[in-house]
Amino acid sequence: MSTSIRVSEQIYMYSELINKLLKLNFDDFRVNLPATAKNNLIQSCNLLKECCSLLDEILKV
C-alpha cells in the first residue's frame, strides 16, 4: 500500500471521528459551539472525505 493511500485513509478516519464527535450533544461536554461553526466543521469533514475518495480513485489508475 502506498503512503498516499495510507495518508488518505488516515484523513478519512479523522474526518469521520470529528463528524461523530460533532453529532454528540455538546451540552454534555459544556461546549458552547455556535450552530454555524458546527455546521461549517461538518461540511469541512464531508469535503475532506470527498477529497480522500477522489484521491483513492486517482491512485488506483
Order of alpha helices (4+ residues) and beta strands (2+ residues): alpha-alpha
